[in-house]
C-alpha cells in the first residue's frame, strides 16, 4: 500500500499500469483539494498554483520514500514504478513525438 500525506491509502494492484495511474491521479486529486481548501490565501491564480505545486511535490516525496521501502519487500514493483515515472516524465516533456524527431533542426529541452 501507498499512503498520501492526507492519510489516503492506495492499495497495491497487480495491474502495474492501473496502479501507476491511480497513484498519479490520487496525488493530483489530493493536491488540488488541499490547494482549494487553503481558502483566502490562494484566491489569486498564481498563489493557488504555488500551493498546488508544493502539494504535488510534497506528496511525490512522501510516495517516493514509500517506494524505497517497498523495494525491500517487492523489488520488481518498485523498479516498475520508478521506470514508469521516468518514462512518463520523458513522454510528457516531448509534446509531439513525431514532429520532434522528424525535424532534425529541433532539439529537445
N, C-alpha and C positions, 0 to 999 in steps of 0.2 A: 504494500500500500504506500501511497504517496500522500503527504499531508500538506495543505497550503497554509499560509500564515494565519488565515482566518480560522483554521481548525478543520476546514472541509477536507474530507478524505476521498481520495481517488483510488479505487481498488485496482489492483494489477489485473490486466486482461491477457489472455493467451494470444489474442489477435494484436500483434505489436502495433500495426498501423492505427487501429482503433484506440489503443492505449495512448499512443503518442498524440493523436488528435484530441483525445479527451484531456490530457494534461495541458496542451496548448489552449484549448477552449476554456477550460476552467481557470487557468491563470489569467486570461484576458477578462473573463466574466467577473471574477473576484476583484481584480484590479480596478475595473470600471466601477463596480459597486462601491468600492472603498473611496474612489475619487469623487463619485457622485454624492456620497454621504459626508464628504468633507465640508459641505454647507457653504457658508458665506465666504470661506477662504478661497473657493475656486469658482466664483461667479464669472470671471473672465476666462475666455478660452485658453489663453496662454498659461494661466495658473492651473486650470484643470489638466492640461497636457503635461505639465511638470509633475503634478501629483500622480497622474496615471503612469507616466514613465517610471517614476520612483517605485510605485507599487509593483509594476511588471518586473523591474529589476530585483526588488526585494523578494518577490515570490520566486523568481528564477534562481536566485542564490539559495533560497530555502529549499527548493526542489533539488537543485544540484547537489547539495550536501547529502540529501537522502539517496540520490542515485549512487553516490560514492559508497554509502553504507550498504546499499542494495548489491553493489558489486561484490561484497564479501559473501553474500548468500547466493546470488544469481548473476554470475559474471556475464553470461550471454545477454541477458536482458539489459544490463547496464551498457554493454557495448552497443547494442541495437539503439538504445536511447541516445547515446552520445553521437552515434553515426547519423541518426535521424535528425538531431538538432543541427549538426554540421551541414548535412545535405539540404535541409530546409532553409537554412541561412544562405547558403550559396544560391539556391534556386530563386529565393526572394530578392537577392541582390542583382539578379540579371533580369530586367523587366521583360525583355523579348529575346529569348534564346536564339531564335533563327536569325534575326537581323544582327544581333551582336556578333555572331560567328561567321556570317556570310560577308560582312563588310570588314575587310582586313585593316581598314584605316581606324577602326574604333578600338578603344581599349576598355577593359572592364575596371571599374573603380570599386 
